[in-house]
Amino acid sequence: MKSQLKKEVVDNMKHLGVYRDDFEHTVDIYVGMLAQYQEFEKQFEESGFKITGSYTNKAGATNERKTPIYTAMEALRKDLATYSNLLCLNPKTYERVKRPEVPGRKEEKEKPKSKLIQALSETS
């Protein structure tokens, strides 16, 4: 599963023109997180998409809290977003990277010459 995911990620990066061999370690981390997320998605679906569950603390009080799978998925979503930014795999970062043109400086208007300079240039 991981090898297929890695192939897809690398192919996508190559297609976008942002792949380099030295990103291999970062790609591996990203692919590992993707594989974990997919596994958590399966478990979450099997749980009936249960977001919260009852929890009894040391004092014996029962409270509702997010399920561990859902909490892990939330954290992974944030990490995946960060890594997709690093690898330029989302539209926002891709647009920033693929702009080869550098904004030009505004042309400065020529300052009017003083009357003294004008007079001196007329006599030369």
ABEGO torsion letter per residue (X at the ends): XAAAAAAAAAAAAAAAGABBAAAAAAAAAAAAAAAAAAAAAAAAAAAGGBABBBBBBAAGBBBBBBBAAAAAAAAAAAAAAAAAAAAGABAAAAAAAABABBBBBBBBBBBBBBAAAAAAAAAX
